[in-house]
Every structure is written in structure tokens, then in C-alpha cells.
């Protein structure tokens, strides 16, 4: 049996907050991105180049999109942060699934907090679902290899 690359449309998102929200289905996850910051250092007597030395890693914000839900635990978590300024960091597990709904790769996003919450525009001339987007800031993520 040949191994094929995993598909990007079968995934799950789990928030590790209590009480556990049941609204973990999302249509899109973007921003699983890490980049190494480099520091340029000139070496004395060498004018041809500069050394590029690793400084620190920088993680981009993650954005989650889905159809709007009423009574959402994630929305309550965001509202509590934005309205009451009570930030409750939580871990988020993003899992890429195979055809049997078993994770083949996962990412543990550590200490995520809500940074932005957006609701799509309302337009009487379109037949579309209202989309809400959550932008999360976090410390780092761990890649979890499965199997």
C-alpha cells in the first residue's frame, strides 16, 4: 500500500480549557508558522559579507475561521478577555487527520490568548454563511509526530 501525503481539509482543533467547549470544528486554520530571527554581525577586516547569527524564534499568530455559532464556549472565552480583561491562556491542539479520523500529525499551541475576534460582513445581496474568525497569540508550538 502506497503512502500518500495527508490532505489539508481533514483536521480538528481542540481547546484545552475548562469546561471543555464542544465547538471545535473550524473551516480554516492559518498561521502555523515559525521563523528564526537573525542578527547581522560584521567581522573585523571582512567587508565582503556579514555573519548571520541565530537570535530567537518568532511565532506568527494563528487564525481560526468557522461558521458563527451561538452559545459558543470559545466566544465566551474571547468575550471574557476583551470585555473583562481577564485573559485565561490555554493550549490548543491542531490535528491533521487521516481517512479513519486518526491524527497523523499534531501541533500543540502553548498558552494561546485571544488577540482578535472578527465577524464577517452582512450583505442582503449574498447567500452566504456568517463567518467568525479568531486570531490567537501564543508563546510557541510543539510538533507532535504520531506513529
C-alpha positions as CSV (number, residue, x, y, z in Angstrom):
1,X,0.0,0.0,0.0
2,X,1.4,3.4,-1.1
3,X,1.7,6.2,1.4
4,X,0.2,9.4,0.2
5,X,0.7,12.9,1.6
6,X,-2.0,13.9,4.0
7,X,-4.9,16.1,2.8
8,X,-5.3,19.6,4.3
9,X,-9.1,19.5,4.6
10,X,-9.4,16.9,7.3
11,X,-8.4,18.3,10.7
12,X,-9.6,19.1,14.2
13,X,-8.9,21.8,16.7
14,X,-9.2,21.2,20.5
15,X,-9.0,23.9,23.1
16,X,-7.7,22.8,26.5
17,X,-10.0,25.0,28.6
18,X,-12.5,24.0,31.3
19,X,-15.3,23.5,30.9
20,X,-14.4,21.9,27.5
21,X,-16.3,23.6,24.7
22,X,-17.9,21.4,22.1
23,X,-17.4,23.9,19.3
24,X,-14.1,22.7,17.9
25,X,-15.0,22.5,14.2
26,X,-13.3,25.0,12.0
27,X,-13.2,25.5,8.3
28,X,-9.7,27.0,8.1
29,X,-6.6,27.3,10.3
30,X,-3.8,29.6,9.2
31,X,-0.6,30.8,10.7
32,X,1.3,27.7,11.9
33,X,4.5,29.5,11.1
34,X,7.8,29.8,12.9
35,X,10.7,31.9,11.7
36,X,14.3,32.3,13.0
37,X,15.3,35.9,13.7
38,X,18.9,36.5,12.6
39,X,21.4,39.1,13.9
40,X,23.9,40.6,11.4
41,X,27.4,40.8,12.8
42,X,30.3,42.4,10.9
43,X,33.6,40.7,11.2
44,X,36.6,43.0,11.5
45,X,38.6,43.2,8.3
46,X,36.0,41.4,6.2
47,X,33.9,43.9,4.1
48,X,32.6,41.2,1.7
49,X,29.9,39.8,3.9
50,X,28.2,39.9,7.3
51,X,27.7,36.9,9.6
52,X,24.0,35.9,10.1
53,X,23.7,34.5,13.7
54,X,20.5,33.0,15.1
55,X,18.9,35.2,17.7
56,X,15.4,33.8,18.6
57,X,12.4,32.1,17.1
58,X,9.3,34.1,16.3
59,X,5.9,32.5,16.0
60,X,3.1,34.1,13.9
61,X,-0.4,34.5,15.2
62,X,-2.9,31.7,14.4
63,X,-6.2,32.5,12.8
64,X,-9.2,30.1,13.1
65,X,-12.3,30.5,10.9
66,X,-15.7,28.9,11.1
67,X,-19.4,29.5,10.7
68,X,-20.8,31.5,13.5
69,X,-22.2,29.6,16.5
70,X,-24.4,30.8,19.3
71,X,-23.7,29.8,22.8
72,X,-20.0,29.1,22.0
73,X,-17.5,28.4,24.8
74,X,-14.7,29.9,22.7
75,X,-16.7,33.1,22.2
76,X,-17.3,33.3,25.9
77,X,-13.5,32.8,26.4
78,X,-12.8,35.7,24.0
79,X,-15.6,38.0,25.4
80,X,-14.2,37.5,28.9
81,X,-10.7,38.6,27.6
82,X,-11.9,41.6,25.6
83,X,-14.7,42.9,27.9
84,X,-13.4,42.0,31.4
85,X,-9.7,42.0,30.5
86,X,-9.4,38.5,32.1
87,X,-7.0,36.5,29.9
88,X,-7.0,32.8,30.5
89,X,-4.2,31.3,28.5
90,X,-4.9,27.8,27.2
91,X,-3.2,25.2,25.0
92,X,-4.7,24.4,21.6
93,X,-4.2,21.1,19.8
94,X,-4.4,21.2,16.0
95,X,-4.5,17.7,14.5
96,X,-4.3,16.6,10.9
97,X,-6.4,13.5,10.4
98,X,-6.4,10.6,8.0
99,X,-9.3,8.9,6.3
100,X,-10.1,7.0,9.6
101,X,-10.2,10.2,11.6
102,X,-6.9,9.3,13.3
103,X,-4.3,12.0,13.8
104,X,-1.2,11.7,11.6
105,X,0.4,14.9,12.8
106,X,-0.5,17.4,15.5
107,X,0.7,20.8,16.8
108,X,0.3,21.8,20.4
109,X,0.0,25.6,20.6
110,X,1.1,26.7,24.1
111,X,-0.5,29.4,26.1
112,X,-2.8,30.9,23.5
113,X,-4.8,34.0,24.2
114,X,-7.4,35.8,22.0
115,X,-5.9,38.7,20.1
116,X,-8.8,39.5,17.7
117,X,-12.3,38.3,17.0
118,X,-14.0,39.2,13.7
119,X,-17.5,38.6,12.4
120,X,-17.9,38.7,8.6
121,X,-20.0,41.4,7.0
122,X,-23.7,41.1,6.5
123,X,-25.0,41.5,2.9
124,X,-28.6,41.1,1.8
125,X,-27.5,40.5,-1.8
126,X,-25.4,37.4,-1.0
127,X,-26.4,33.9,0.1
128,X,-23.5,33.2,2.5
129,X,-22.9,31.9,6.0
130,X,-21.7,34.4,8.6
131,X,-18.0,33.6,9.3
132,X,-16.3,34.3,12.6
133,X,-12.5,34.5,12.9
134,X,-10.4,34.1,16.0
135,X,-6.8,35.4,16.0
136,X,-4.7,33.9,18.8
137,X,-1.4,35.0,20.1
138,X,0.8,32.3,21.8
139,X,4.3,31.6,23.1
140,X,5.3,28.7,20.8
141,X,4.1,25.4,19.3
142,X,5.3,21.9,19.6
143,X,5.1,19.5,16.6
144,X,3.8,16.1,17.8
145,X,4.7,13.3,15.4
146,X,2.3,10.4,15.6
147,X,3.1,6.8,14.6
